[in-house]
Amino acid sequence: MALILRTMAQLAGILLSLLGWVLSCLTNYLPHWKNLTLDLNEMENWTMGLWQTCVIQEEVGRQCKDFDSFLALPAELRISRILMFLSNGLGFLGLLASGFGLDCLRIGERRQELKKRLLIVGGTLFWTAGIAALVPVSWVAHVTVQEFWDETMPEVVPRWEFGEALFTGWFAGFSLLLGGCLLNCVACSTHAPLASGHYAAEMQYLHRHLEMTNTYPEI
């Protein structure tokens, strides 16, 4: 029963982390970090991401343009690019490490201490990836709020608002944190029980030993 619960917790942690990693990759490339709707033309919407800006018009459709220069970007977008790439890379490494550390994987089943360390490393990588995903989306959201309520800007100037990618990034970051937490908790708990094949072999050896003891009692 303990083995089943441990395996289920590991699978839940790895699935949550996988979901967070996929969403963080989507967040990195989605051009919906900021949205802007013009009051004079409500049929025209603008979106901004880390890599490009897009304008959506009902008659023309979507038209996107990549940013010309990395150095010309605001500081929050430059740092966000780096952190999102870091989150994607760390999440991928965490999947590799924790995948080989799962109890349900037969590879390395005789080296339980090594599998435990792989789970801890994977969980730590997921934690770091989650933080690296939460920082940029929270920073861009903070700057967006500051600019939206900036009283020095004329009221006629359009204001950027939160885009869907920010909410996706928050969900991705918390999924990575929760998945890494589950893996670390399982790895730091009691040692994993022996795999079914080794457990059965030891039980057979114990039964034979008891039978020999009963057949040839000590004088």
N, C-alpha and C positions, 0 to 999 in steps of 0.2 A: 504493500500500500504506500509505504514511504517512497519507494522508487517511482511509482506512478505519479504521485503528487509532485515529486521533484522534477520528473520529466515534463509534466504539464506546465509547471512554472517556467522551466527553461524554454519550452516551445512558445509560451505566451510572451516571454521576454524577447525572444528572437523575432517573433512576428510583429510585435509592437515596434521594435527597432527597425525592422525591414520597412514597415509602413512609414515610419518617420523619415527614413533615408530616402525613400521614393518621393515623398512629399517635399523634402528639402531640395531634391534635384529639380522638381517642378517649380518650386518657388524661385530658384536661382534664375530660371530662364523665362518665367511668365512675365509679360509686359504689363502687369496690373498691380504694381506696387502703389501707384497713385492714380486716382481718377479725377477728371475735370469735366464739368458740364457747363457750357457757356449759356448765360442767361439770355443773350440775344438770339442764340440759335440752339435750341434744345435738341435738335436733330443731329448735332455734331458733338461727339464725346472724344475726349483725349485720355490716353493712358500712358503711364511712364513706368518703365522697369529699370533693371540694372544695365541693360544692354541697348535698349531702343525706346523710342516714343512712337505711339500709334495714334492715328485719328480715325474715328469710325463715323462714317456718314451714311445715311439711309440710302441715298441714291448711288454713291460710289462704292461703298463697302469699307473694308479696313485697308489702311495704308500705313506702313511702318517705315521708320528710318533709324538706322543704327547711329549711335553717338560717334562723332568724328574723332574725339580725342579723349583718352583716359584721364589725362592731367587736367582737362577743362571741366571735368565733372565735379559736383560738390563733394565735400569730404565724406559725407555719410554714404554716398553711392560708391566712392572709391573703396572705402574700407569694407563696405558690404559685399562687394565683389570678392575681395580676398577672403573674408570670413565664410561666405557661402561656399566657395571652392574648398576651404579648409573643412567645413562641415561635411561636404560630400565625400571628400577623401577619407576623413576619419571614420565616417559611417561605413564606407566600403571595407576598410581595414578591420573595423569592429565586426562586420558580418563574417569575414574570413576567420578571425580569431575565435569568436564565440561559436561559429559553426563547427569547427573541429573540436571544441570543448564540450559539445552536447553528449549526454550519457547515451542517447539513442543511437549515436554514431559508433559503429564497431571499430573504427580506426583508433588505435591507441587505447583500447579498453583495459589493457593491463597496466597502463600508466595513469592512474586516476589523479595523482598529484599534478601531473602535467596538464591534464584536461581541466582541473580546477583552476590552475593558473591562467589557462587560455580564456576561461570564462571571466575571470577577474579582469584580464587585459581587455577583452571584448566589451565588458560592461563599462569600464573606464573610458574606452574610446567612444562609446555611445554617449556617455555623459558629456564628454568634451565636445562631441559633434552637436549635441543638443544645445549646449551653451553657445557654440559658434553660430548656430542657426537663430537662436533667440535674440542675440545681441543686435545684429543688423536690422531685423524687422522692427524691434523695439526702438532702435535709434531713429530709423526712418519715420516711424509713427510719431515719435516725440517731436522731431523737426516739423512734421506735417501739422501737428497740433499747434506748435508755436507760430508757424506761418499763418495758419488759419485765423488765429486770434490776435494777430499782430495789428495793433491799433494805428501804427504809423503808415500802413498801406491804405490807399483809398478804397472805399467800399465798392467801387465799380470794378476793381481789379478781381478777376476770377481767382478762387482759392482751390488748391488741391485738397482732396479728401482721401480717406483710406481706400486702398484697392483690395481686391479679393486675395491677392498673393500674400498680403500681410497676415491675414487670418490663416491661410494655408501654412505659412511659415511658423506661426505660433503653435499650431496643432502639430506640425512636424517636430518642433523643438521639444515640446512636452512629451510626445510619443517616444522620442529618443531618450529623454531623461527617465521616463518610467520604465522603458525596456531595459536600459542599463542598470537601473535600480533593482529590478527583478533578478537579472542575471547575477549581480554582485551579491544580493541577499542569498540566493540559492548556493552560490559558490562558497560563501563564507559560513554557511550553515554546516550541518553534520556532513561527514564524508559520504560520498556516493556509495551505495551498496554495490556488491559485486554484480557483474552482468549475469544473466540467467544461466548461461552455460557454465561459468565458473562456480556459481552458487550450487547448481545441481551436482557438479563433480565433487564439491566439498561435502555436500549432504550424503552422497553415496559412500564417500570415504568414512564419514562418521558412523553411518549405519554398519558398515563392515567391521569397523573397530569395535563397536558395541557387541556385534554378534560373536566376534572372536573372544571377547572378554567373557561373555556368558557361556560360550562353549568350553573354554579352558579357564575355569576360575582359579584364581591364585590360591595356593595351599598355605 
